Amino acid sequence: MTKQAKEITDTLVEANCDALGIGRKLASYYPEVWKKINWKMEYKNVKIEPKVTVNIIKTGNVF
């Protein structure tokens, strides 16, 4: 699943699509940085390293 998440995030960055809302969080938590950068140009340089952890808590039929 981590490999698939990496492929998806790479595709999003390549398409210049901020579907995860990284820019919104950056603007909210670091407004001074947000004001200094051109997000449309900087987003393509974002490195996203997803890590998926799965805990199976129950087995059986899924409804």
C-alpha positions, 0 to 999 in steps of 0.5 A, a space after each residue: 500500500 505504501 508503494 501505491 500511495 507513493 505512485 499516487 502522490 507522485 502523480 499528484 505532484 506531477 499534475 500540479 494538483 494539491 488534492 491533499 491540501 498541503 498548501 492550505 496547511 502551509 498557509 494556515 500554520 506558516 503564513 510568513 512562509 506562505 507570503 514569501 513563496 509562489 506556491 504554483 511554482 514551488 509545489 512541483 518541488 514538494 517531496 511526499 514520502 507516504 508511509 502506510 501502516 495497517 492494523 487488522 483488528 477483526 476478520 470476517 465478512 465486510 458488509 
